[in-house]
Amino acid sequence: MGAMLQDPYGKKSAQLTQEELNKKLSAHARYLSHQGGMRAQMAHARLDGLNLANRNLEEIDLTGASLVGASLYGSNLHRVSLYCADLRDCDLRHAKLTRADLRGSSFRGAKLAYSNLDNADLRSGTMMYAGDLSQIVDRSAGANQGVDFSNCSMKGVSFGNAKLDGVNFTGALLHGARFKAAALTNAVFKGAVLIGVNLEELKVPPEALAGAVQDVSPEAQAKVEELKALVTSHERWIATGGPAASRHHGAPGPRH
């Protein structure tokens, strides 16, 4: 992951301070409201642990940026470029990521509950860096890297019409997540919690769901109800005498 913090000439990006970031975001807010300012260009920036919560970050360029542990809670990230960005352990709850470019990014361990990723591009991506004039450093070691949502908390997330190619949802908590009209190819949900998810929307092979926690099927639920009825009937039989009454009926009384 170290290559993610290099600029195109192989130099490691310096960590921005919160004050430096706030100045850039304030200028960007003025730009969006047509009051001067300047569009924030923070490709390959290092923003680890910083606060970007409840901001209008629309159309910011964060290509290849490192935002490990940063807070983007409730922020508007519509059409933001986070191509091959490092978003591990980020707080993206209630964030708006509609039409965002998230190709090749890593969200491992991030919180995304109730975020909106409708129409987002979550296909594989590769980031190339020039280590020097004679070599190219490839973040993904020569292969396209799929978006990584492993072990993420994603309750109620919406992926409507999103492009999900090669996405890794291993161990993710996806209670009530929605995938309406999403394009899923080569996606993996091993060990994921899919309670409240319409599996017909996923259209993935059974092996992609290995070990996933799913809702009880109607057939299994019917069997449960049948067993409950049998147990209730048996308890009622015992309460009204049951086998004990049959055994003691007409039995000799105690000896004196």
C-alpha positions in Angstrom: 0.0 0.0 0.0 3.0 2.3 0.3 3.0 3.1 -3.4 -0.4 4.8 -2.8 1.4 7.7 -1.1 3.7 8.5 -3.9 3.3 11.3 -6.4 3.9 10.5 -10.2 7.7 11.1 -9.6 8.0 8.6 -6.8 8.1 11.0 -3.9 6.1 10.3 -0.8 3.3 12.7 -0.2 3.4 14.7 3.0 0.5 14.3 5.5 -1.7 17.4 5.4 -2.7 19.0 8.6 -6.3 19.6 9.5 -5.8 23.3 9.1 -4.3 22.9 5.6 -7.2 20.6 4.6 -9.8 23.0 6.0 -8.4 25.9 3.8 -8.7 23.7 0.7 -12.2 22.6 1.5 -13.4 26.1 2.2 -12.1 27.3 -1.2 -13.8 24.3 -2.7 -17.1 25.2 -1.1 -16.8 28.7 -2.5 -16.1 27.2 -5.9 -19.2 25.1 -5.8 -21.4 28.0 -4.8 -19.9 30.2 -7.6 -18.3 32.6 -5.1 -14.8 32.4 -6.4 -12.6 29.8 -4.6 -11.0 26.9 -6.3 -11.8 23.3 -7.0 -9.9 21.1 -4.7 -7.3 18.9 -6.5 -6.0 16.4 -4.0 -4.9 13.5 -6.1 -2.4 11.3 -4.2 -2.9 13.5 -1.1 -2.3 12.0 2.3 -5.3 12.7 4.6 -5.1 9.9 7.1 -7.2 10.4 10.2 -8.5 13.9 9.1 -12.0 15.2 9.5 -14.0 15.7 6.2 -17.4 15.1 7.8 -20.6 16.8 6.8 -18.9 18.7 3.9 -19.9 19.3 0.3 -17.0 17.5 -1.4 -18.8 17.1 -4.7 -16.4 16.7 -7.7 -13.2 16.8 -5.6 -10.3 14.8 -7.2 -9.0 12.3 -4.6 -7.5 9.9 -7.1 -5.0 7.6 -5.3 -5.4 9.6 -2.1 -4.8 8.0 1.3 -7.7 8.6 3.8 -7.0 5.8 6.3 -9.2 6.3 9.3 -10.5 9.6 8.1 -14.1 10.8 8.8 -16.4 11.5 5.8 -19.6 11.0 7.8 -22.6 12.6 6.1 -20.5 14.2 3.4 -21.6 14.8 -0.2 -19.2 12.9 -2.4 -21.3 13.0 -5.6 -19.1 12.5 -8.7 -15.9 12.4 -6.6 -12.9 10.6 -8.0 -11.6 8.1 -5.4 -9.9 6.0 -8.0 -7.5 3.5 -6.3 -7.9 5.5 -3.1 -7.1 4.0 0.3 -10.2 4.4 2.5 -9.5 1.7 5.0 -11.2 2.1 8.4 -12.9 5.3 7.2 -16.2 6.6 8.6 -18.5 7.0 5.6 -21.8 6.5 7.3 -24.7 8.4 5.7 -22.3 9.6 3.0 -23.5 10.3 -0.6 -21.2 8.5 -3.1 -23.6 8.6 -6.1 -21.8 8.4 -9.4 -18.5 8.4 -7.6 -15.5 6.8 -9.3 -14.4 4.2 -6.8 -12.5 1.8 -9.1 -9.8 -0.1 -7.4 -10.3 1.5 -4.0 -10.0 -0.2 -0.6 -12.7 0.3 2.1 -11.5 -2.6 4.3 -12.9 -2.2 7.8 -14.7 1.0 6.9 -18.2 2.1 8.2 -20.6 2.7 5.4 -24.0 2.2 7.1 -26.8 4.0 5.2 -24.5 5.4 2.6 -25.7 5.9 -1.0 -23.5 4.4 -3.7 -26.2 4.4 -6.5 -24.6 4.5 -10.0 -21.1 4.4 -8.5 -18.3 2.8 -10.5 -16.9 0.0 -8.4 -15.0 -1.9 -11.1 -11.4 -3.1 -10.8 -8.7 -0.5 -11.2 -4.9 -0.1 -11.4 -2.8 2.8 -10.3 0.5 3.3 -12.0 3.4 5.4 -10.5 6.7 6.3 -12.0 9.3 5.2 -9.5 12.0 6.9 -11.6 12.5 7.4 -15.3 13.3 3.8 -15.9 10.6 1.9 -14.0 6.9 2.0 -13.3 5.5 1.1 -9.9 2.1 -0.6 -10.1 0.1 -0.5 -6.9 -1.6 -3.8 -7.6 1.5 -5.7 -8.8 0.5 -6.0 -12.4 -3.1 -7.0 -11.9 -6.3 -5.0 -11.7 -7.5 -4.6 -8.1 -11.1 -5.0 -7.3 -12.8 -2.8 -4.7 -12.3 -4.2 -1.2 -15.3 -4.0 1.2 -14.1 -6.9 3.4 -15.2 -6.6 7.0 -17.0 -3.4 6.4 -20.2 -2.3 8.3 -22.7 -1.6 5.5 -26.2 -1.8 7.0 -28.8 -0.3 4.7 -26.3 0.7 1.9 -27.8 1.3 -1.5 -26.0 0.1 -4.6 -28.7 0.9 -7.1 -27.4 0.6 -10.7 -23.8 0.5 -9.5 -21.1 -1.3 -11.4 -19.7 -4.0 -9.1 -17.0 -6.0 -10.9 -14.7 -8.1 -8.8 -15.9 -6.5 -5.6 -14.9 -8.3 -2.3 -17.6 -8.3 0.3 -16.0 -11.0 2.4 -17.2 -10.8 6.1 -19.1 -7.6 5.4 -22.2 -6.7 7.4 -24.8 -6.0 4.7 -28.1 -6.0 6.7 -30.8 -4.6 4.5 -28.4 -3.5 1.7 -30.0 -2.9 -1.7 -28.6 -4.0 -5.0 -31.5 -3.0 -7.4 -30.3 -3.2 -11.0 -26.7 -3.4 -9.9 -24.3 -5.1 -12.3 -22.4 -7.7 -10.2 -19.7 -9.8 -11.9 -17.1 -11.9 -10.0 -18.3 -10.5 -6.7 -17.6 -12.4 -3.5 -19.8 -12.5 -0.4 -18.0 -15.2 1.6 -19.0 -15.0 5.3 -21.0 -11.9 4.7 -24.2 -11.1 6.7 -26.9 -10.8 4.1 -30.0 -10.7 6.3 -32.7 -8.6 4.7 -31.0 -8.6 1.3 -32.9 -9.6 -1.8 -30.6 -12.3 -3.1 -32.3 -12.3 -6.5 -30.8 -8.8 -7.0 -27.3 -10.3 -6.5 -27.5 -12.9 -9.3 -24.2 -14.5 -8.2 -23.3 -18.2 -8.2 -23.8 -20.2 -4.9 -20.1 -20.5 -4.3 -19.8 -16.7 -4.1 -22.1 -16.9 -1.0 -20.1 -19.6 0.8 -20.6 -19.2 4.6 -22.8 -16.2 4.2 -25.5 -15.6 6.8 -28.8 -15.4 5.0 -32.5 -15.1 5.8 -34.4 -18.2 6.7 -36.0 -19.6 3.5 -39.8 -19.8 3.2 -39.5 -23.6 3.2 -37.3 -23.7 6.3 -39.7 -21.2 8.0 -42.6 -23.5 7.2 -40.8 -26.4 8.8 -40.1 -24.3 11.9 -43.8 -23.4 12.2 -44.7 -27.0 11.8 -42.3 -28.0 14.5 -43.7 -25.2 16.8 -47.2 -26.6 16.2 -46.1 -30.1 17.1 -44.3 -28.9 20.3 -47.4 -26.8 21.3 -49.7 -29.8 20.7 -47.4 -32.1 22.8 -47.2 -29.6 25.6 -51.0 -29.4 25.6 -51.3 -33.2 25.7 -48.9 -33.3 28.7 -50.8 -30.5 30.5 -54.1 -32.5 30.2 -52.7 -35.7 31.7 -50.8 -37.1 28.8 -48.9 -40.3 29.3 -48.9 -39.9 33.0 -52.7 -40.1 33.2 -52.6 -43.3 31.0 -50.0 -45.0 33.2 -51.8 -44.2 36.5 -55.3 -44.9 35.3 -56.5 -48.0 37.3 -53.1 -48.5 38.9 -53.2 -50.0 42.4 -53.1 -47.6 45.3 -50.2 -47.4 47.8 -49.7 -50.3 50.1 -50.2 -49.9 53.8 
